[in-house]
Amino acid sequence: MNGKHSNNGHKSPEDEAKRNSFISFSHRPSLETISKHSEAERIRKSQRHSTFDISELRNKPEMLKRLLDAAIQIEKEKSTGFTYELNFSIAYNTKFGERIVVTGDPEFLGKWDPLRGLELEWSPGNIWKVNILIAEGTINDFEYKYACIKPSSIAWEAGINRLFKISDGIKQNSHIVFKKEDYWQNNL
């Protein structure tokens, strides 16, 4: 019998159930295939709902106006494309443990909070310096001032607030450089 069982051509109900189970399992789509089909269907549906015939705008001037207003707003909010380089320096004699900051209107200068201001670095000759690059957004004229952060207090320079004017910048292609070489304002 060559190792095969003979049951006169008839299969038991259990054998038939196993055979059908195997066939149906082997013909089931894999989870990966189902996932790919689902994703493809989702994309087809989203494309169907997002197609837009631009000629429809002729019949809907209010939609055209809203789109144009949105485009104008986006353009206004875009960066000017300029990179601003701000160089601040001030001569001031400090004692060990003291540091100099520049603070002012803009967020990058701490909004007038000297503890959040831009810290300068000491260099020989008691010159304190800092350079900052700003590549996003637009800078407008602003006021600023220096302060000395001491271990137990903050000493502001005297005098009126300094004015940073955009018109003072030197344009070099898409780079605008500002150099502020200041002297500490004392009470006189």
Buried (B, 14 or more C-beta within 10 A) or exposed (E): EEEEEEEEEEEEEEEEEEEEEEEEEEEEEEEEEEEEEEEEEEEEEEEEEEEEEEEEBEEEEEEBEEEEEEEEEEEEEEEEEBBBBBEBBBEBEBEEEBBBBBBBBBEBBBEBEBEBBBBBEBEEEEBBBBBBEBEEBEBEEBBBBBBBBEEEEEBEBEEEBBEBEEEEBEEEEEBBBBEBEBEBBEEE
